[in-house]
Structures are given as C-alpha cells and as structure tokens.
Amino acid sequence: MRTVPRGVLLREVGLAALPLLLSFSLLTLSALPAFHAIQVGRGRQGFYSYQGLVQDIQAYRIALMDHQASPQDRREAYQRALSSTRTPGQFVALREIETFGDARLNHINQLMGTNTLQSVGQAAQEASLLNAQTNSYLSSVASRNVQALGVMRLALLGTAVLTGFLSMALIGRALWLWRAERERQLRRDARQREALSMASHELRRPLQKLLLLSDLLRQVECPEERQQLLTQIEESAAQIASRADLSRLNDLYLDVTLKLACRDLRSALHGAGSGNTRVRVHLPDTPLTWLVDIDRVRQMVENLVENALKYTFGPVEVTLDMHDGQPRIRVRDFGEGVPVSLQERVFMPFERGPRGLVQGQGLGLSLVRRYARAHGGDVTLIKCPGGPGMVAIVTLGHPDSTLASTRL
C-alpha cells in the first residue's frame, strides 16, 4: 500500500465505496416517506383527543339540558370542556386537519366562552365536524403512505439493479486493469528476455576472441607478438565490459542510448577481418571522422560480417567511404542473397534468413538497424547489381541529442 500514490489510492477506495454510498443515499431518500408514515401511525392515539373534545362538549351540553344536574356537576363539566378547547397542544396535526374543512378549534373555544345552551350546541356540532376532518386527514395520510411504500418498493428494486450494474462495471474495470497490468508485465518480461538474448548474442564474439587470444598467448615467445596479443585481449575485455553492463541493458540493446564522440570510423573496421581469410576490408587512406558511439558501430560491422560469413561460402568485402556527405559502410557477400519478400522481415528480432551454415538467433540484423537509426541513419539490403550476392549498406547520420550523451 505504501507504494501506491495517494491520489490513486483515494480514487480506488472511492470507486470501491461507490455502490455502498449510492445504495445508502437512494434507500434513505426513498425511506423518508415510509418513515414518516410509521411515525404518523405510531401517533394515531394522539388523534383520540379530537373525539375526546366532542365527548367533553356533549357531556357539558347534556348537563345544561338536565334539570336534575347540580350546579357543581355543570361547573365540572364546563371546566373539562374548556380544558380541552384551551389546550391546542394535545391535538395532533391541528393545522393540517383544519385545512380539510371549515371547523376551527379557536371558533369552538369562542363558542364555549359564550357559555349559552345555543353556543354550546354549536360548539358540539363544530367539534363533531373537526373530528370528521380528522378522519379525512387520516384517510389521506394512509393513501400517501401506500404511495410512499410503493415508491420505496420501486426504489429498492431500482437500487438493487443499479448497484448490481455498478458492481459489474467495477468488477469489469478491475479485470481490465488486471489484464492490462498482466500484459504490461508480459511486455516487460519480453523486453528483458530480448535484452538478455541480445547481450548474450553480442558477448559471444569477444568471448570467443578472448579465448582464442589466450591460447595464442601461451604459444608465442616473441615479446612484440605477446604485447600485440595482450593489446587485443584488453580490447576484447573492454568490449565485454561495454556490452555486459546489466544496469544498462535497455540502453544498450532496446532503447539504445549512445555515448558519442568524434572518432575515426576506420578503427571500427580494422578488426573486421581478423582471423578470417574470407574477409577483405577496404578503408580510405585518410581519416574519416564522425560523431558516433564507436563501440556500437563496431558491433554493427561485426554482426553484418558474421551474417555474411554464416549465410555464404565465398568472400566477404567490407568497405568504408563517404556518400552524399554521410559515412557509408558496405558489407558484401557473394551468396544467393535474401528474397525481396524477406528483406524487411529479417530485420525483426528472432527472424532468420532462409538458410544458414550455422544456426543463429536472428538478433544481429535487428540490433544493427536499432544502432543505425539511433545514429540518425539506417541499414538496407540490396541485390548486387551486375553480379551475385547481397550488400548490406549502413549509413550514418546525425544522432538525436535527446538519445545520446556526448564525450569530447
């Protein structure tokens, strides 16, 4: 969890809690009318005060009409009736009930204050009307409650459907993110395998040369020859060091970050034919200086020469010259060549030519093209005009400064 950015963590927690928040909000809003209905139902006994008002006024009216009732009985009945009319707090939903008709508690109170047989009778009649209005109000509340419960039922169904779809969408999003992350991991693993394969491919030649030079060093006795072999061993060791930096495999073989310096390109081709009589190297008499990563140029030449030797039996010619103001390296063989349909395909990683004298990995030409393009140039294959064989032509341009570091 500590490696997850705070913003991403908050976003994912919010999305995970979204179905819960949505369900809570919808159910709360839809349950408010039903909750109100329950509260009204629980307070139904409060509406008995309207019926009690009618009974108290009727009891006082009967006491007034009864000649046998004592003044004390009439006084007590009157006080009970006044107590009901002058205590509006006991009447539930009085304002709403009064809107269902013309009966008013204040009017009943005024009639009771007059305290005549006629006014008491009118008060009893209006109290009965107010009680009837109470029944009408309760009927309307019951109707609204039924509607509220219906709305709540629909809200429950809608919430279930909506949260279900939302949960499915979030699950689908999680699966998509998992698949995307898995594909990114697979691509990273594939890049790492490709980088390691290229590193192994490029280390093979200097290691083989290093072993060969070591054997020769044991056999020679002349100090000059020993010194020459030691110099070549040091060069091979330097090549191994430059090609086997595990911390820079991506920069060396995939994304290709160059270490540029103005160098004489002839130095990259001097050793192209060492140890093999089939290779003939043609270099200009004067230095050909260019801004390059000389180790990468040397690797391009080695790969092209190795491919030519692997796929043909005859000689291999390596030529360095200037063409249209740019350095050009040509590696020609005298074999059958590569069909036009395969000339672009062989530059893809792990693609091989139609046949070879030695089994290969299909990485050399791919690496040559990456290095050539990193130098602002390219590599192409063409059929030799007027003769057998193929020519691999590497042109060097001006490297992109954003992909290189310059050494003076």
Sequence and secondary structure as in RCSB ss.txt:
>XXXX:A:sequence
MRTVPRGVLLREVGLAALPLLLSFSLLTLSALPAFHAIQVGRGRQGFYSYQGLVQDIQAYRIALMDHQASPQDRR
EAYQRALSSTRTPGQFVALREIETFGDARLNHINQLMGTNTLQSVGQAAQEASLLNAQTNSYLSSVASRNVQALG
VMRLALLGTAVLTGFLSMALIGRALWLWRAERERQLRRDARQREALSMASHELRRPLQKLLLLSDLLRQVECPEE
RQQLLTQIEESAAQIASRADLSRLNDLYLDVTLKLACRDLRSALHGAGSGNTRVRVHLPDTPLTWLVDIDRVRQM
VENLVENALKYTFGPVEVTLDMHDGQPRIRVRDFGEGVPVSLQERVFMPFERGPRGLVQGQGLGLSLVRRYARAH
GGDVTLIKCPGGPGMVAIVTLGHPDSTLASTRL
>XXXX:A:secstr
 TTS HHHHHHHHHHHHHHHHHHHHHHHHHHHHHHHHHHHHHGGGGGHHHHHHHHHHHHHHHHHH TTS HHHHH
HHHHHHHHHHT GGGSTTHHHHHTTSS  HHHHHHHHHH  HHHHHHHHHHHHHHHHHHHHHHHHHHHHHHHHHH
HHHHHHHHHHHHHHHHHHHHHHHHHHHHHHHHHHHHHHHHHHHHHHHHHHHHHHHHHHHHHHHHHHHHH   HHH
HHHHHHHHHHHHHHHHHH  GGGHIIIIIS  EEEEEEETHHHHGGGGTT TTEEEE  SS  EEEE HHHHHHH
HHHHHHHHHHH SS EEEEEEEETTEEEEEEEE S    GGGTTGGGSTT   S  SS   S HHHHHHHHHHHT
T EEEEEE TTSSSEEEEEE     GGGEEE  
